[in-house]
Amino acid sequence: MYEILLKLMERAGVDIETVSEKTGIPMSIFIAWEAGEYQPKTDKLMKLAKYFGVPLSIFYGGDIYDREDNE
């Protein structure tokens, strides 16, 4: 799932520090997630989905490009 987060950050032009600051998710969570030591809970995924303006399903196998930017 971390790869999905990286794609979302790239698409939005933000870094992990910005995402942490804007979502309130501690950097330590992202570090553990990247290392595979932590599987994010739904509440954190919901915060990320809201921040990036994408459906929660993206983190569960949905396509990052399903969302139309022209909506």
C-alpha positions as a Markdown table, in Angstrom:
| # | Residue | x | y | z |
|---|---|---|---|---|
| 1 | Met | 0.0 | 0.0 | 0.0 |
| 2 | Tyr | 2.9 | 2.3 | 0.5 |
| 3 | Glu | 3.5 | 2.4 | -3.2 |
| 4 | Ile | 0.0 | 3.8 | -3.7 |
| 5 | Leu | 0.8 | 6.5 | -1.2 |
| 6 | Leu | 4.0 | 7.3 | -3.2 |
| 7 | Lys | 2.0 | 7.6 | -6.4 |
| 8 | Leu | -0.6 | 9.9 | -4.8 |
| 9 | Met | 2.2 | 12.1 | -3.4 |
| 10 | Glu | 3.9 | 12.3 | -6.8 |
| 11 | Arg | 0.6 | 13.2 | -8.5 |
| 12 | Ala | -0.1 | 15.9 | -5.9 |
| 13 | Gly | 3.4 | 17.2 | -5.9 |
| 14 | Val | 3.9 | 16.8 | -2.1 |
| 15 | Asp | 6.4 | 15.1 | 0.2 |
| 16 | Ile | 5.8 | 12.9 | 3.1 |
| 17 | Glu | 6.4 | 15.6 | 5.6 |
| 18 | Thr | 3.6 | 17.7 | 4.1 |
| 19 | Val | 1.3 | 14.7 | 4.1 |
| 20 | Ser | 2.1 | 14.1 | 7.8 |
| 21 | Glu | 1.6 | 17.7 | 8.7 |
| 22 | Lys | -1.7 | 18.1 | 6.9 |
| 23 | Thr | -3.2 | 14.7 | 7.9 |
| 24 | Gly | -1.9 | 14.6 | 11.5 |
| 25 | Ile | -0.5 | 11.1 | 10.9 |
| 26 | Pro | 2.9 | 10.9 | 12.6 |
| 27 | Met | 6.0 | 10.4 | 10.5 |
| 28 | Ser | 6.8 | 7.3 | 12.5 |
| 29 | Ile | 3.7 | 5.7 | 11.1 |
| 30 | Phe | 4.8 | 6.4 | 7.5 |
| 31 | Ile | 8.3 | 5.1 | 8.3 |
| 32 | Ala | 6.9 | 1.8 | 9.8 |
| 33 | Trp | 4.5 | 1.5 | 6.8 |
| 34 | Glu | 7.3 | 1.9 | 4.3 |
| 35 | Ala | 9.4 | -0.7 | 6.2 |
| 36 | Gly | 6.5 | -3.2 | 6.1 |
| 37 | Glu | 6.3 | -3.1 | 9.9 |
| 38 | Tyr | 2.9 | -1.6 | 10.1 |
| 39 | Gln | -0.4 | -2.0 | 8.2 |
| 40 | Pro | -2.3 | 1.2 | 8.4 |
| 41 | Lys | -5.7 | 1.2 | 10.1 |
| 42 | Thr | -8.8 | 2.3 | 8.2 |
| 43 | Asp | -9.0 | 5.7 | 10.1 |
| 44 | Lys | -5.5 | 6.7 | 8.8 |
| 45 | Leu | -6.4 | 5.5 | 5.3 |
| 46 | Met | -9.6 | 7.6 | 5.4 |
| 47 | Lys | -7.5 | 10.7 | 6.3 |
| 48 | Leu | -5.2 | 10.0 | 3.4 |
| 49 | Ala | -8.1 | 9.4 | 1.0 |
| 50 | Lys | -9.7 | 12.7 | 2.1 |
| 51 | Tyr | -6.5 | 14.6 | 1.9 |
| 52 | Phe | -5.8 | 13.4 | -1.7 |
| 53 | Gly | -9.4 | 13.6 | -2.7 |
| 54 | Val | -9.6 | 9.9 | -3.7 |
| 55 | Pro | -11.9 | 7.1 | -2.8 |
| 56 | Leu | -10.8 | 4.8 | 0.1 |
| 57 | Ser | -10.9 | 1.9 | -2.2 |
| 58 | Ile | -7.7 | 3.0 | -3.8 |
| 59 | Phe | -5.8 | 1.6 | -0.8 |
| 60 | Tyr | -7.6 | -1.7 | -1.2 |
| 61 | Gly | -6.8 | -2.3 | -4.9 |
| 62 | Gly | -8.7 | 0.4 | -6.6 |
| 63 | Asp | -7.0 | 2.2 | -9.5 |
| 64 | Ile | -5.4 | 5.5 | -8.6 |
| 65 | Tyr | -6.5 | 6.8 | -12.0 |
| 66 | Asp | -10.1 | 5.8 | -11.7 |
| 67 | Arg | -10.9 | 9.3 | -10.5 |
| 68 | Glu | -11.6 | 11.9 | -13.1 |
| 69 | Asp | -9.9 | 15.2 | -12.5 |
| 70 | Asn | -12.5 | 17.0 | -14.6 |
| 71 | Glu | -15.4 | 16.2 | -12.2 |
